[in-house]
Amino acid sequence: MLPLGVLVFFLGCKPSGNEISLIPLPAEMQLSGPGFTIGTETRLVYDNSELESIAHISSELWKSYLGYELPLEFTEERTTHSVAFTLNEKYDETLGDEGYRLDIQKGGVVIAANKPAGILYGAQTVYQLLSTHPDGKLPGLQITDYPRFGYRGLHLDVSRHFHPMEFIYKMIDQMAKHKLNVFHWHLIDDQGWRLEIKKYPKLTEVGAWRVDMSHLHWDARPLTKDPGNATYGGYYTQEEVRELVAYAAERNITIMPEIEMPAHVMSALAAYPEFSCTGENLGVPPGGVWPITHIYCAGNDATFEFLENVMLEVMELFPSEFIHIGGDEADKTNWKSCPRCQARIQNEGLKDEEELQSYFIARMERFLNAHGRKLMGWDEILEGGLAPNATVMSWRGEAGGIEAAKMGHTVVMTPGSHCYFDHYQGDPDIEPLAIHGYTTLAKVYSYEPIPAELTSEEGKLVLGAQANVWTEFMPDSRHVEYMIFPRLAALSEVVWSPAANRDWGDFSKRMQTQYKRYEKQDINYSLSAFQVRAIPEVNLDKKSLRIALDTDVYNPEIRYTTDGSEPNVRSPLYTGPFEIDQTTAVKAMVIENGKSMEQVMKREYYLHKAFAGDIQMKHPNSEQYDGHGQHSLVNGIRGTVSFSDGNWKGFLGNDLVATIDLGQTTSITSVSVDALHNYASWIFLPQWVSFEVSSDGEEFRLLEKVDNTFDIQDTRRNIRIYSTQTAAEEVRYVRVTVKSQGVCPPGHSGEGKPAWLFVSEIVVD
């Protein structure tokens, strides 16, 4: 068997009848002469009763391309001119529990594996082959395939927005197609309790419903206790869950429930407020909550009795090895003032509230372990000491996972930088609203789940990785699909395929076929990978910008304009970076097979009198938000509505006071500066902006002071331009002062705490 790299020529061609385009990439593959044609007379035979359900699944799956189902037959005899599923008599160590061998020859198709899971994945590979050979004429092919990681997950939050069971089934089917095997079901959070618990019916009678405030930004919705108008939500019955768990298990998918604790539980406390420290009923939040202080009381034994009873029903519904308990973002404010929590700290000899959380998690772990289950939690469960047998899911970067692995604990990697599919995947100016961040298809594909900081032995403790889908900004299922696909294809290859075989260019070519599969499967996938990115670079000597264009598409045809017109198939072809030395609107798009992909990049670059000039700031900006560095405020580039796009300079609690040396005395006609408003992220427009000029840098005269008239309580993301049109002569120095709000306004979740000011460009004309 040859390594897959030998077949790059075959994998890399344009879509055609002879293409072999598989995602995730198999471990080994080679062409092997004449193939086999599946026809209406072809039987699907299997030699073990364990394979009966997989045979039914496969026949139904293949029907979408063949147009008919293959007749099934159980037989232990070797057959020819059939598709045969067979379990190995002797365990094949190479394949493990989920690997398979696929052999397509003139005499038929054979899928062999140690376990039914391998047969299932071999059948999925045949399905992908049929997508490019729908006539059933499969190429002669030998594949040996097995996963790199045993844990290959997809997380879905159904608390922030309830998604119907039909959609959950659709995602299970897609996970099987992508060879993923763990569905992390985020059933509980502040904004909704989604799982029927018979012992505590109010969890769904009360906790599953909230007041609909969809007209407001997620993070600007006030807490409200109005059960009469709590009509937005839903929950899953235990019978529905049992059926889904069985359906997933037939497709080698384990459903791991997440039952949050001690925080993210306001939906539970709206139903049973006696399990909080204060006994208050604050209602089910209609939107974001921060900080999360209304949490379970760790000093009340009744809290643990409640949670253990809940877990007993959860474990009866979900046979998964792991139960996820959350453990993240718990603000301990109420614990600090709660007599019972303080008594618990004293009686247990704990140091502080952090160790109280560790006590909480460890106590729940002992309960789960006693019932034959294992505990998994977000990396905050490390704080105060890690429970003895816990597995850490590392989301705040990789540090938590590294720390846990070095302590000898197993780890699942899911860092926000690469695995959070609620982040933007393209230009925020043309993408649907997302929480923040920028995680492209290529970035997901570049992820390596085993950090370099780990030794080879420590690296074995990394079970795998998963994609996380948080749905605060995804109110409907089609939007969720848009955010998941095609990024899930990239992650599936990260966790399944050998690291040495992964190649971005080859993957990008294979995605051409994958997009067609998504269309047939009615997946609302994103075309963000076809968006063009402009990469500007300041040329200080020439006082110009060098513009490079790029996209996630392999070997793209990019057409662009610099005259303000819309690009089309006849616009100039991009062949390499070009220079601009005056204010220019650059527009670009990808052309695929002679057709526009309709993802038009539009960027205005401002080459003004202060461009690339010397600039001094009275107050330093945050190192975290430094834009493009020294010349960021005079590099001609304005930011998008995403504060994390790399173009903004951020100031925490400070004003921007910038003085620009124009290099020579001149006349000016206007000065402007932009500012970002993002209420949910504590970024506010300024109180006012002043524009001053000087001929010597010592004595400045005021041109104009411009007050902000925009309501800073508005929850919409916004960019405002503040300017003066007052002309001035004999000007060499321009001073712009942007007065920060200083602190977050009354009624904001961060009221009284330092507010952010974000600025991206000062333009002098």
Secondary structure, 3 states (H helix, E strand, C coil): CCEHHHHHHHHCCCCCCCCCCCCCCCCEEEECCCCEECCCCCEEEECCHHHHHHHHHHHHHHHHHHCCCCCEEECCCCCCCEEEEEECCCCCCCCCCCCEEEEEECCEEEEEECCHHHHHHHHHHHHHHHHHCCCCEECCEEEEECCCCCEEEEEEECCCCCCCHHHHHHHHHHHHHCCCCEEEEECEECCEECECCCCCCHHHHCCCEEECCCCCCHHHCCCCCCHHHEEEECCECHHHHHHHHHHHHHCCCEEEEEEEECCCCHHHHHHCHHHECCCCCCCCCCCCCCCCCCCECCCCHHHHHHHHHHHHHHHHHCCCCEEEEECCCCCCHHHHHCHHHHHHHHHCCCCCHHHHHHHHHHHHHHHHHHCCCEEEEEHHHHCCCCCCCCEEEECCCCHHHHHHHHCCCCEEECCHHHHECCCECCCCCCCCCCCCCECCHHHHHCCCCCCCCCCHHHHCCEEEEEEEECCCCCCCHHHHHHHHCCHHHHHHHHHHCCHHHCCHHHHHHHHHHHHHHHHHCCCCCCCHHHCCEEEEEEECCCCEEEEEEECCCCCCEEEEECCCCCCCCCCCECCCCEEECCCEEEEEEEEECCEECCCCEEEEECCCCCCCCEEEECCCCCCCCECCCCCHHHCCECCCCCCCCCCCEEEECCCEEEEEEEEEEEEECCEEEEEEEEHHHCECCCCEEEEEEECCCCCCEEEEEEECCCCCCCCCCEEEEEEECCCEEEEEEEEEEEECCCEECCCCCCECCECEEEECCEEEC
